[in-house]
């Protein structure tokens, strides 16, 4: 391969990685999102979405064992919990924001084993 092709591939690869990161950062803005992950013992996982006031977030998940779950946001150097932490292995709900914030769904594995988490979430339009 000629030497001048290598920089083109490198730049193209970096562009693709940046594009993928940007798409992941705005995932909740682009429709229904699905995640299937394994959370190790003592670890946590978050999925966040920026919501405007009165915007809705539909979410649901199942886990192979109960996880400590909450929905929270950060403001004024504090953490607020519209959905307080509780142990559960499954739930489905629709959250309506009270103010424009980045809200995070969070799971913490307090068990001794890894827990499999299947998650879906999406912002809802006014028509849904």
Backbone as CSV, one residue per row, in Angstrom:
resi,resn,N_x,N_y,N_z,CA_x,CA_y,CA_z,C_x,C_y,C_z
1,UNK,0.857,-1.175,0.000,0.000,0.000,0.000,0.903,1.237,0.000
2,UNK,0.621,2.249,-0.828,1.418,3.475,-0.843,1.333,4.185,0.507
3,UNK,2.404,4.900,0.867,2.482,5.571,2.166,1.386,6.613,2.367
4,UNK,0.934,7.273,1.319,-0.035,8.353,1.486,-1.432,7.852,1.840
5,UNK,-1.680,6.553,1.764,-2.988,6.031,2.159,-3.121,5.899,3.679
6,UNK,-2.022,5.654,4.383,-2.072,5.437,5.831,-2.691,6.618,6.575
7,UNK,-2.294,7.876,6.322,-2.936,8.993,7.043,-4.429,9.103,6.748
8,UNK,-4.826,8.782,5.543,-6.247,8.854,5.214,-7.032,7.855,6.057
9,UNK,-6.507,6.628,6.172,-7.191,5.625,6.983,-7.196,6.014,8.453
10,UNK,-6.097,6.586,8.929,-6.009,7.015,10.323,-7.029,8.113,10.605
11,UNK,-7.078,9.120,9.750,-8.038,10.209,9.941,-9.461,9.681,9.846
12,UNK,-9.733,8.818,8.881,-11.064,8.221,8.745,-11.448,7.420,9.974
13,UNK,-10.499,6.667,10.532,-10.764,5.882,11.734,-11.042,6.763,12.935
14,UNK,-10.263,7.851,13.075,-10.495,8.776,14.180,-11.845,9.465,14.036
15,UNK,-12.210,9.826,12.810,-13.515,10.433,12.580,-14.626,9.463,12.979
16,UNK,-14.498,8.194,12.579,-15.526,7.200,12.909,-15.632,7.003,14.411
17,UNK,-14.484,6.991,15.129,-14.534,6.826,16.583,-15.205,8.036,17.225
18,UNK,-14.889,9.246,16.752,-15.517,10.448,17.286,-17.002,10.475,17.011
19,UNK,-17.398,10.042,15.818,-18.803,9.975,15.465,-19.530,8.988,16.363
20,UNK,-18.922,7.833,16.606,-19.549,6.826,17.469,-19.706,7.362,18.885
21,UNK,-18.691,8.066,19.397,-18.785,8.638,20.749,-19.891,9.677,20.813
22,UNK,-19.999,10.505,19.788,-21.054,11.515,19.756,-22.426,10.889,19.694
23,UNK,-22.556,9.818,18.930,-23.850,9.131,18.852,-24.206,8.511,20.185
24,UNK,-23.238,7.930,20.872,-23.517,7.325,22.174,-23.909,8.395,23.188
25,UNK,-23.255,9.549,23.139,-23.562,10.610,24.094,-24.991,11.122,23.924
26,UNK,-25.526,11.077,22.709,-26.872,11.570,22.456,-27.865,10.432,22.229
27,UNK,-27.538,9.267,22.733,-28.342,8.085,22.443,-29.806,8.262,22.804
28,UNK,-30.106,8.792,23.975,-31.504,8.905,24.396,-32.263,9.918,23.561
29,UNK,-31.548,10.803,22.870,-32.209,11.797,22.039,-32.695,11.216,20.719
30,UNK,-32.241,10.019,20.362,-32.518,9.505,19.026,-33.476,8.325,19.004
31,UNK,-34.294,8.141,20.028,-35.261,7.057,20.023,-34.977,6.030,21.100
32,UNK,-35.599,4.875,20.949,-35.480,3.822,21.953,-34.067,3.260,21.989
33,UNK,-33.534,3.128,23.191,-32.185,2.608,23.401,-32.258,1.293,24.149
34,UNK,-31.391,0.367,23.773,-31.317,-0.943,24.414,-29.898,-1.169,24.900
35,UNK,-29.767,-1.724,26.087,-28.460,-2.094,26.618,-28.589,-3.454,27.274
36,UNK,-27.593,-4.280,27.070,-27.496,-5.565,27.758,-26.080,-5.632,28.302
37,UNK,-25.962,-5.556,29.632,-24.633,-5.490,30.232,-24.559,-6.401,31.458
38,UNK,-23.351,-6.656,31.863,-23.084,-7.395,33.087,-22.464,-6.423,34.076
39,UNK,-23.056,-6.322,35.263,-22.536,-5.422,36.297,-21.827,-6.282,37.342
40,UNK,-20.539,-6.077,37.485,-19.743,-6.850,38.443,-20.151,-6.505,39.875
41,UNK,-19.856,-7.402,40.792,-20.128,-7.175,42.207,-19.490,-5.866,42.660
42,UNK,-20.280,-5.017,43.349,-19.777,-3.753,43.865,-19.691,-2.637,42.834
43,UNK,-20.068,-2.900,41.595,-19.980,-1.886,40.532,-21.359,-1.300,40.235
44,UNK,-21.370,-0.253,39.414,-22.625,0.406,39.055,-22.654,0.701,37.562
45,UNK,-23.851,1.035,37.097,-24.049,1.414,35.696,-25.051,2.558,35.658
46,UNK,-24.816,3.537,34.778,-25.726,4.666,34.604,-26.110,4.809,33.137
47,UNK,-27.331,5.241,32.908,-27.808,5.646,31.590,-28.496,6.983,31.798
48,UNK,-28.025,8.022,31.096,-28.496,9.382,31.349,-29.149,9.992,30.112
49,UNK,-30.073,10.913,30.361,-30.757,11.626,29.281,-31.062,13.048,29.724
50,UNK,-30.796,13.994,28.853,-31.151,15.391,29.114,-32.630,15.571,28.800
51,UNK,-33.378,16.056,29.783,-34.815,16.270,29.619,-35.158,17.726,29.893
52,UNK,-36.098,18.243,29.147,-36.617,19.584,29.439,-37.734,19.441,30.479
53,UNK,-38.210,20.535,31.012,-39.291,20.488,32.000,-40.512,19.818,31.385
54,UNK,-41.115,18.914,32.111,-42.320,18.162,31.735,-42.082,17.132,30.632
55,UNK,-40.835,16.920,30.224,-40.547,15.885,29.234,-40.556,14.517,29.930
56,UNK,-40.912,13.492,29.177,-41.068,12.160,29.760,-39.989,11.207,29.275
57,UNK,-39.584,10.307,30.177,-38.627,9.245,29.881,-39.271,7.923,30.260
58,UNK,-39.489,7.075,29.255,-40.005,5.731,29.530,-38.803,4.808,29.701
59,UNK,-38.829,3.989,30.758,-37.729,3.063,30.986,-38.260,1.744,31.526
60,UNK,-37.500,0.715,31.291,-37.828,-0.602,31.813,-36.574,-1.452,31.830
61,UNK,-36.515,-2.378,32.769,-35.359,-3.275,32.819,-35.708,-4.558,33.545
62,UNK,-34.911,-5.563,33.273,-34.936,-6.817,34.021,-33.486,-7.147,34.364
63,UNK,-33.297,-7.764,35.513,-31.957,-8.143,35.957,-32.005,-9.574,36.487
64,UNK,-30.872,-10.250,36.422,-30.810,-11.638,36.877,-30.844,-11.759,38.400
65,UNK,-30.693,-10.659,39.111,-30.806,-10.600,40.579,-31.164,-9.156,40.938
66,UNK,-31.722,-8.932,42.122,-32.063,-7.559,42.506,-30.839,-6.637,42.518
67,UNK,-31.040,-5.425,42.017,-30.031,-4.369,42.020,-30.586,-3.169,42.780
68,UNK,-29.711,-2.354,43.322,-30.122,-1.105,43.949,-30.328,-0.107,42.808
69,UNK,-31.560,0.336,42.568,-31.906,1.205,41.452,-32.387,2.555,41.941
70,UNK,-32.001,3.619,41.216,-32.545,4.951,41.474,-32.520,5.762,40.194
71,UNK,-33.243,6.874,40.205,-33.192,7.863,39.137,-32.831,9.168,39.821
72,UNK,-31.761,9.815,39.349,-31.279,11.009,40.044,-30.782,12.064,39.066
73,UNK,-30.512,13.254,39.622,-29.838,14.313,38.884,-28.999,15.129,39.850
74,UNK,-28.052,15.867,39.302,-27.153,16.704,40.098,-27.482,18.174,39.868
75,UNK,-27.584,18.949,40.932,-27.799,20.404,40.845,-27.296,21.050,42.130
76,UNK,-26.697,22.208,41.993,-26.211,22.966,43.163,-25.315,22.120,44.066
77,UNK,-24.432,21.331,43.467,-23.504,20.463,44.209,-24.221,19.442,45.098
78,UNK,-25.456,19.103,44.750,-26.217,18.095,45.484,-26.760,17.072,44.499
79,UNK,-27.143,15.922,45.034,-27.785,14.883,44.224,-29.231,14.775,44.682
80,UNK,-30.151,14.829,43.720,-31.583,14.731,44.003,-32.104,13.430,43.423
81,UNK,-33.017,12.780,44.160,-33.536,11.466,43.793,-35.044,11.502,43.579
82,UNK,-35.505,11.834,42.363,-36.944,11.780,42.095,-37.499,10.358,42.250
83,UNK,-36.661,9.357,41.963,-37.009,7.950,42.234,-35.950,7.451,43.206
84,UNK,-36.311,7.351,44.494,-35.334,6.955,45.514,-34.782,5.543,45.291
85,UNK,-33.601,5.308,45.818,-32.949,4.001,45.705,-33.792,2.919,46.357
86,UNK,-33.884,1.801,45.657,-34.584,0.626,46.188,-34.095,-0.624,45.450
87,UNK,-34.220,-1.774,46.099,-33.794,-3.046,45.519,-34.891,-3.584,44.619
88,UNK,-34.537,-3.944,43.397,-35.507,-4.536,42.477,-34.774,-5.269,41.354
89,UNK,-35.423,-6.271,40.816,-34.865,-7.008,39.683,-35.566,-6.645,38.384
90,UNK,-36.647,-5.872,38.459,-37.377,-5.489,37.244,-38.302,-4.323,37.531
91,UNK,-38.484,-3.491,36.529,-39.468,-2.416,36.623,-39.738,-1.856,35.236
92,UNK,-40.887,-1.222,35.106,-41.256,-0.445,33.918,-41.979,0.780,34.430
93,UNK,-41.603,1.950,33.902,-42.235,3.173,34.386,-42.027,4.295,33.384
94,UNK,-42.732,5.392,33.602,-42.550,6.622,32.838,-42.282,7.729,33.847
95,UNK,-41.153,8.388,33.678,-40.761,9.491,34.548,-41.025,10.808,33.828
96,UNK,-41.627,11.773,34.526,-41.851,13.114,33.976,-40.964,14.089,34.736
97,UNK,-40.098,14.789,34.019,-39.164,15.714,34.664,-39.903,16.944,35.199
98,UNK,-39.381,17.483,36.278,-39.969,18.696,36.861,-39.186,19.944,36.480
99,UNK,-37.946,19.737,35.999,-37.106,20.857,35.581,-36.116,20.366,34.533
100,UNK,-35.576,21.270,33.739,-34.596,20.842,32.741,-33.304,20.384,33.428
101,UNK,-32.989,19.111,33.267,-31.816,18.506,33.906,-31.352,17.321,33.056
102,UNK,-30.167,16.838,33.362,-29.739,15.540,32.863,-30.061,14.543,33.968
103,UNK,-30.985,13.658,33.677,-31.443,12.655,34.642,-30.748,11.339,34.344
104,UNK,-30.361,10.628,35.413,-29.642,9.368,35.245,-30.356,8.224,35.945
105,UNK,-30.554,7.140,35.191,-30.988,5.872,35.755,-29.707,5.208,36.257
106,UNK,-29.729,4.658,37.475,-28.511,4.084,38.029,-28.793,2.778,38.752
107,UNK,-27.942,1.792,38.495,-28.040,0.480,39.122,-26.723,0.188,39.825
108,UNK,-26.794,-0.285,41.064,-25.617,-0.690,41.820,-25.794,-2.153,42.213
109,UNK,-24.767,-2.938,41.929,-24.805,-4.362,42.263,-24.224,-4.565,43.652
110,UNK,-25.082,-4.893,44.617,-24.648,-5.130,45.991,-24.514,-6.620,46.300
111,UNK,-24.671,-7.469,45.259,-24.545,-8.913,45.460,-23.085,-9.341,45.316
112,UNK,-22.807,-10.591,45.634,-21.450,-11.134,45.540,-21.095,-11.589,44.123
113,UNK,-22.078,-11.671,43.241,-21.864,-12.154,41.871,-22.212,-11.062,40.859
114,UNK,-21.732,-11.225,39.633,-22.116,-10.324,38.553,-23.611,-10.491,38.273
115,UNK,-24.267,-9.401,37.871,-25.694,-9.421,37.565,-25.882,-8.937,36.125
116,UNK,-26.682,-9.688,35.366,-26.987,-9.319,33.982,-28.161,-8.340,33.984
117,UNK,-28.013,-7.227,33.260,-29.040,-6.189,33.191,-29.463,-6.003,31.737
118,UNK,-30.761,-6.077,31.492,-31.349,-5.777,30.190,-32.199,-4.528,30.355
119,UNK,-31.851,-3.484,29.618,-32.440,-2.167,29.808,-32.941,-1.609,28.494
120,UNK,-34.077,-0.915,28.559,-34.511,-0.098,27.427,-35.074,1.207,27.970
121,UNK,-34.832,2.278,27.206,-35.352,3.586,27.617,-35.485,4.472,26.392
122,UNK,-36.380,5.455,26.500,-36.559,6.409,25.408,-37.286,7.649,25.912
123,UNK,-36.945,8.770,25.303,-37.696,9.998,25.534,-39.002,9.863,24.774
124,UNK,-40.070,10.349,25.359,-41.363,10.287,24.707,-41.727,11.650,24.117
125,UNK,-42.298,11.615,22.945,-42.788,12.853,22.350,-44.123,13.187,23.003
126,UNK,-44.645,14.362,22.728,-45.939,14.771,23.292,-47.065,13.855,22.880
127,UNK,-46.903,13.153,21.755,-47.965,12.299,21.227,-47.954,10.893,21.825
128,UNK,-46.923,10.563,22.617,-46.826,9.214,23.168,-47.324,9.155,24.576
